Amino acid sequence: MKKIIIGVTATVLWVVCVTLFVVFAMGGGTNTEHQFTVLTVKEDAVKDYNSMPVFRELAQETGIDVNWIYNTSAQYSNNTDPVGTKGIDAIYHTGFSNLKLYDYGRRGRIVAIDEYMDSMPNFSRILTARPDIAEALKSPDGHIYSLPRVEEMGLKAYPNILYINKKWIEKLIDDGNLPAGVNLTKDQLTDGLDLYRWEFKAILQKFRDLDMDNNGNKDNEVPLTFVSGNWQGNESDLIASFGVPENREHKTILNGKITFTIEDEKWFKAITEMHDWCASGLISSASFDQDESQFLAHGQDGRYGAFYWWEKDTVLAKEYRDDYVIVLPLKDDDGNRYVGVSNEQEVEKGECVILSSCEDKEGLLSYFDKFFEPDYSAQLNYGSIKSGAFLPNKENGKLIPNDDHGAQSADDFRMRNAPYGVVYLTQETWDNSVQMESRAQLRLDNLNSYVKPYVFEGVATIPNLNYTQQELLELNTHEFSLSNNIASWYTQAVIGNTAPTRESWQNLLSVNRDSINAVLRINQAAYDRYIEATV
C-alpha cells in the first residue's frame, strides 16, 4: 500500500487544509490506490469484491491491493478475447478450456506460472506434495498457465440423491390407494426406502392422478422433477437404474477404458422408458428447461412428489422437510441397483491467469499464493469471518462454520458473500484447519449410506487429463459437434411427440461414428499417460 506523503510548508496553509481533508475522507493516512487490476466474472447479486472483508484483510497482510472489475457471465461469454481487455493484469474465473489456456500460453499472452515458483511457496508445496494436481494443470508444453480451484470432499462424483414425499405415500396408505403390488407400511417410510423402479413409477402415477396436497386441485402436483443435464440433481441415476453407468456427459471410465454410455443397448432402453414417463406426465416438463434457481424456488411449497438433489433442506421450506425421505437407487426387475459417477472435477483448471502485460508478475502471484492458505481458502469459498460465515473464535485451531444465517438460506448467503475461485481445501484442511459445513457432512453421510454402495462395478470418474497439441486440436474439431448432436437427439427422444426408434438411435451412432471414435481414442491415450505419470 502506498503512503500519501504530506509535505507541509508554513507559507501555504490552504494546501495543508485541502490535503488533510483528502486524508480524513480516505479513512487515514493510507492511500488505497490499487497496484493491480483484475477482471472477474460476477453477477450483480454477489457483493462487490473490493468491499469484501477477506480481500481487505489480504491487502493489509500482503501490502498489495487489487482493484476488482467485473463482467457478468453474459458479458464475459460475449467477450471473444478477454485477455485483450485493456488495463488488466489478471483474469479470475476464466472458464478457459485446455485448448484456450494452451493457445494463450504458447503465444505468450498469459504467464507460465511454473516459472515463478519462488514467488509462490504455498502453491509450490502443493505441486510437490500432490503430483496428481501438478499433472492435471499442465498444458501440452509442460507449463502451468493457470491457478486451480481444489475442493476435495468426495461429493462431486455422486451428484444425485433421490427424495420422495412420504406424507403423500402415507395418504395413499390411509386412503387405500397404494398401487397394486406395492406393499408399503408407514414404518418403512424412512431414509433408505427400498423400491423397485416399477414400484416407484406406480407411486408417481398415483401422485399424478390424485389430489395429494388436498387443495382441491389434482393438477398442481409434480410427480418427479430434476434439472436435466445439470451438474447435480440431474436424471443420470434414473437412467443408470437400467444397468448403464450414466452421467450427464454420457462418458465414463469402465474397467480402465473410456466409454460412451450412448452405445449401450440398455441406454437406449432407458431413453425409451424416459419418453414414456414424460409423455404420461410422471416427469415434469419443466425438468428439461428449468435452471437451478427455478427448480429450488418451485420446490419450496412441498408440491414435489419426488426429486433428485443433494439435500432436501436446500429444496424445501422448513415446514416441508420432514415430509421427505431418501430412496435407495431404484432396483431393476432383477433386484439390482446401479449408480454411475460424474466427471465433475475436484481439481478445476483455469480459475485464474496472469497476463504477460502485468508489470509485476511476482508481486501479483505472491498475492494469489495466499489464497492457498487454509483460513483464506475457507473464507474465499464460504464467506469471510466478518460477514458471519464462520464463528469469530476458532475451536481446537479450526474455523467453525456458522450455520445460522437467519431467514437467508445457506446457499443464498454463500452466493452473495463468497467469491469462490482459487482455493485449496483437502482432507488435510478438514482434519486440521476448517470444520466442514454440517450440510456438507450430511451429504457425505447420506452418500456413504445410500448411494456409494451401489456404484456400477468397475466405473470411475475421468480425471483431469493432459492432451498434446494435436489432440487438443482434434478434440476441438469433434467434441463440440458431438455433444450438441447427442443433446439434440436426447431431448427430442425424451420429450418429443413420438417415442424414439431403434433406427434413429442407430443413426445417431452411425452419423457420429468418426467423432465418437476420435474422442474415445484421444481420451484413452491421455488417460493411459495420466495413469503412468501418477501411479
Residue, then its C-alpha position, 0 to 999 in steps of 0.5 A: m500500500k502506498k503512503i500519501i506523503i504530506g509535505v507541509t510548508a508554513t507559507v501555504l496553509w490552504v494546501v495543508c487544509v485541502t490535503l488533510f481533508v483528502v486524508f480524513a475522507m480516505g479513512g487515514g493516512t493510507n492511500t488505497e490506490h490499487q497496484f493491480t487490476v483484475l477482471t472477474v466474472k460476477e453477477d450483480a447479486v454477489k457483493d462487490y469484491n473490493s468491499m469484501p472483508v477477506f480481500r481487505e484483510l489480504a491487502q493489509e497482510t500482503g501490502i498489495d491491493v487489487n482493484w476488482i472489475y467485473n463482467t457478468s457471465a453474459q458479458y464475459s461469454n460475449n467477450t471473444d478475447p478477454v485477455g485483450t481487455k485493456g488495463i488488466d493484469a489478471i483474469y479470475h474465473t476464466g472458464f478457459s478450456n485446455l485448448k484456450l489456456y494452451d493457445y494463450g500460453r504458447r503465444g505468450r499472452i498469459v504467464a507460465i506460472d511454473e516459472y515463478m515458483d519462488s514467488m509462490p511457496n504455498f502453491s509450490r508445496i502443493l505441486t510437490a506434495r500432490p503430483d496428481i494436481a501438478e499433472a492435471l494443470k499442465s498444458p501440452d508444453g509442460h507449463i502451468y498457465s493457470l491457478p486451480r480451484v481444489e475442493e476435495m470432499g468426495l461429493k462431486a462424483y455422486p451428484n444425485i440423491l433421490y427424495i420422495n414425499k412420504k406424507w403423500i405415500e402415507k395418504l395413499i396408505d390411509d386412503g387405500n390407494l397404494p398401487a397394486g403390488v406395492n406393499l408399503t407400511k408407514d414404518q418403512l417410510t424412512d431414509g433408505l426406502d427400498l423400491y423397485r423402479w416399477e414400484f416407484k413409477a406406480i407411486l408417481q402415477k398415483f401422485r399424478d392422478l390424485d389430489m395429494d396436497n388436498n387443495g382441491n386441485k389434482d393438477n398442481e402436483v409434480p410427480l418427479t422433477f430434476v434439472s436435466g443435464n445439470w451438474q447435480g440433481n440431474e436424471s443420470d441415476l434414473i437412467a443408470s437404474f437400467g444397468v448403464p453407468e450414466n452421467r450427464e456427459h454420457k462418458t465414463i471410465l469402465n474397467g480402465k477404458i473410456t466409454f460412451t454410455i450412448e452405445d449401450e443397448k440398455w441406454f437406449k432402453a432407458i431413453t425409451e422408458m424416459h419418453d414414456w414417463c414424460a409423455s404420461g406426465l410422471i416427469s415434469s416438463a419443466s425438468f428439461d428447461q428449468d435452471e437451478s434457481q427455478f427448480l429450488a424456488h418451485g420446490q419450496d411449497g412441498r408440491y414435489g412428489a419426488f426429486y433428485w438433489w443433494e439435500k432436501d433442506t436446500v429444496l424445501a421450506k422448513e415446514y416441508r422437510d420432514d415430509y421427505v425421505i431418501v430412496l435407495p437407487l431404484k432396483d431393476d426387475d432383477g433386484n439390482r441397483y446401479v449408480g454411475v459417477s460424474n466427471e465433475q472435477e475436484v481439481e478445476k483448471g483455469e480459475c485464474v491467469i496472469l497476463s504477460s502485460c502485468e508489470d509485476k508478475e511476482g508481486l501479483l502471484s505472491y498475492f494469489d499464493k495466499f489464497f492457498e492458505p487454509d483460513y483464506s481458502a475457507q473464507l474465499n469459498y464460504g464467506s469471510i469471518k466478518s460477514g458471519a460465515f464462520l464463528p469469530n473464535k476458532e475451536n481446537g485451531k479450526l474455523i467453525p462454520n456458522d450455520d445460522h444465517g437467519a431467514q437467508s438460506a445457506d446457499d443464498f448467503r454463500m452466493r452473495n458473500a463468497p467469491y469462490g475461485v482459487v482455493y485449496l481445501t483437502q482432507e488435510t484442511w478438514d482434519n486440521s484447519v476448517q470444520m466442514e459445513s454440517r450440510a456438507q457432512l450430511r451429504l457425505d453421510n447420506l452418500n456413504s449410506y445410500v448411494k456409494p454402495y451401489v456404484f456400477e462395478g468397475v466405473a470411475t470418474i475421468p480425471n483431469l487429463n493432459y492432451t498434446q497439441q494435436e489432440l487438443l486440436e482434434l478434440n476441438t474439431h469433434e467434441f463440440s459437434l458431438s455433444n450438441n448432436i447427442a443433446s439434440w437427439y436426447t431431448q427430442a427422444v425424451i420429450g418429443n411427440t413420438a417415442p424414439t426408434r431403434e433406427s434413429w438411435q442407430n443413426l445417431l451412432s452411425v452419423n457420429r461414428d468418426s467423432i465418437n471414435a476420435v474422442l474415445r481414442i484421444n481420451q484413452a491415450a491421455y488417460d493411459r499417460y495420466i495413469e503412468a505419470t501418477v501411479 
